[in-house]
């Protein structure tokens, strides 16, 4: 597959985009925030939302409602979720429910524009084994025994969500090993499986979850468990800096081709990214992988978002295009997060499992607009300056 490398920013990884926004669709919404305030949310009417098909409405609502069991303890969403349990699965009933219980807010970037970047991700499948062999010799590690994680907000509440990772040496917490050291020397951690290609492991870490195809037909599902505490640095950037690839030519395919042509330099390539992801096994099922909200993702209707802007569990209205230029307008559920997914108007659409989904995800680099549907009478998250639509 010739997949743009920046699109391999799995939502659970710490990948950073390599490209800027492309010219794209206009969702048909003309509301503008007042210029006297930089608003994250702009009040909008239901009439401002672009039309969606009945099938997309049903699927998007079902995806959002699937997380209500997780949201029952969330004061913002619990009453709405409780009411949603009794809604019949008909377009008319769903539209009536949404308009009765939710208000519409257009997301805005810092400079006031409604347009942002919509990318894609997926769940890859790689060949592997539960035992080490001459062919299967690349370990997929679980969480190391000596990895220490400190939740900084336990001492400093203003650092909510921030964690410090390392290992204890004597009485001192030292940074954990970087990826190059782990790749070369190993780590004190359980081995969940063995892969055949070090590049498969790198791409699996970037995506943050995936399946390992075992002999006999079984697939082992794994997902992000933790990380070594070092920042992610795209290996594609290193290839550009080395003069091996041009920035515009950096794709998963071109990186993989370079690695196959330069096998002795693969350790050097991988060491350029200090970040290392550890995994845990997940139950075998036909469900999608679980995102940050710990509910199965729905192909085409779950997105990763910047949780500083959009709280997990929120229902969004997405207007963008597919890679071939076709309109893509539908409600989607905010059920995942990722280091690459930052900004007021930003979403990463989950496309599903396998190569076909990977092709769609890899080519997805579109401009789009997002509206957040928020419970009536509930204060907006972070309470930014809110502008009235004109």
C-alpha positions, -999 to +999 in steps of 0.1 A: +000+000+000+012+035-008+000+052+024+011+087+033+033+083+064+017+111+084-016+092+081-001+064+102-006+086+132-027+061+151-049+080+175-034+063+205+002+071+193+022+102+197+028+108+160+030+143+145+016+154+111+041+161+083+018+180+059-003+211+060-040+214+052-052+207+017-079+228+000-112+209+005-149+210+010-171+236+024-198+222+046-223+248+035-223+266+068-220+303+066-222+312+103-192+333+115-182+342+151-179+378+161-144+391+154-140+406+189-134+371+204-114+341+195-140+314+199-136+276+201-174+272+197-198+292+177-235+290+184-254+276+154-289+265+145-300+230+135-307+244+100-270+252+097-261+216+097-255+200+062-280+172+054-272+136+061-287+104+048-310+083+070-285+055+070-257+077+082-279+092+108-289+058+122-253+045+121-238+076+137-264+077+164-259+040+172-221+046+174-226+074+199-252+055+220-229+025+222-208+045+247-236+055+270-228+027+294-194+044+299-209+078+301-235+071+328-211+085+354-205+116+333-227+144+347-226+161+313-240+132+294-258+109+319-293+125+315-290+126+277-278+090+276-306+079+298-332+096+275-314+081+245-320+046+257-357+048+249-353+063+214-366+040+186-342+034+157-360+055+131-346+086+114-376+107+125-373+096+162-336+103+162-338+137+146-365+146+171-344+134+201-313+153+190-331+186+185-349+182+218-319+174+239-289+190+222-276+224+210-254+229+180-219+246+182-196+250+152-159+244+161-136+272+152-098+274+149-078+300+168-081+324+138-119+319+136-120+297+105-144+267+105-121+246+083-097+221+097-079+188+090-097+155+088-075+124+086-080+087+090-066+057+109-073+019+110-064-014+127-036-032+108-030-069+106+005-083+106+019-119+104+033-132+137+037-161+161+033-167+198+067-184+200+100-172+188+114-187+156+141-179+131+115-161+111+094-146+139+120-128+160+108-093+166+092-091+201+060-072+208+064-062+244+039-058+272+044-032+299+079-036+315+081-047+351+103-017+360+083+010+343+072+036+368+043+059+359+037+090+381+004+108+377+015+144+382-020+157+389-020+136+421+003+163+435-004+192+411-041+193+400-033+218+373-013+191+355-044+169+350-036+141+325+001+146+327+023+116+335+060+111+342+075+078+331+108+063+341+126+037+362+140+037+397+178+037+401+187+038+438+164+065+451+162+084+418+136+083+391+155+082+358+141+085+322+132+051+308+153+037+279+148+052+245+135+030+216+170+024+202+182+009+234+151-012+238+154-025+202+191-034+208+191-047+243+155-057+250+135-049+282+122-066+313+087-072+300+065-100+288+066-108+251+030-109+238+040-122+203+068-122+177+067-104+144+087-110+113+096-075+103+109-046+125+090-022+103+057-039+111+064-033+148+072+004+142+040+009+122+020-011+148+033+013+174+023+043+154-012+030+149-014+020+186-034-012+181-037-040+156-041-077+151-014-103+147-022-131+122-012-164+137-008-198+120-040-217+120-061-187+113-064-171+147-057-134+151-043-120+183-056-085+191-034-061+209-038-025+220-018+004+234-010-002+271+018+024+279+047+042+265+084+048+275+078+085+282+099+099+253+083+121+226+075+106+192+096+117+163+085+106+128+110+083+111+099+098+078+113+131+090+147+115+097+148+101+061+141+136+048+168+151+070+192+124+058+184+133+022+171+098+016+135+109+007+119+142-003+092+154+021+064+151-005+075+115-012+073+102+024+047+075+025+045+042+044+053+025+011+084+046+004+097+042+040+091+004+038+108+003+004+138+022+018+140-002+047+141-032+024+168-016+003+189-007+034+183-035+059+216-027+078+204+008+084+170-001+099+183+001+135+195+036+128+162+045+112+142+032+142+165+047+167+157+082+153+123+079+170+129+077+208+093+068+216+084+032+222+049+018+228+041-012+250+010-033+243-016-055+261-037-083+246-074-076+240-103-101+238-108-118+205-140-105+189-154-091+158-157-057+174-136-028+165-105-019+186-112+000+218-103+037+218-095+060+247-131+058+259-127+020+262-156+012+239-153-006+205-147+018+176-173+018+148-158+018+113-167+051+096-185+065+126-159+068+154-133+096+155-103+106+175-103+142+187-084+167+208-100+161+242-090+197+253-116+208+227-141+180+224-148+158+255-148+121+249-183+107+244-195+138+225-216+136+194-202+155+164-215+164+130-188+159+104-187+174+069-157+165+047-148+145+017-134+111+010-100+108-007-117+105-041-136+138-035-170+124-027-189+142+001-188+126+035-214+141+059-225+122+090-228+122+128-198+106+144-189+098+180-158+112+197-144+080+212-106+082+208-077+106+212-041+109+199-010+129+201-013+140+164-049+150+169-046+186+182-065+217+174-100+231+175-111+217+142-094+183+140-106+147+137-092+113+128-118+090+113-116+053+121-120+033+089-119-003+102-095-033+099-072-046+073-057-034+040-088-019+024-094+003+055-057+011+056-058+024+020-088+047+029-071+058+061-038+064+045-053+086+017-075+106+041-061+141+043-091+163+037-103+197+048-136+197+067-159+212+092-171+199+126-201+208+147-204+196+183-239+186+196-239+194+233-265+188+260-289+217+265-284+235+298-249+221+303-219+244+305-196+241+275-163+223+282-135+246+293-160+275+289-141+293+262-153+326+247-185+317+228-195+337+198-230+341+184-234+330+148-243+357+123 
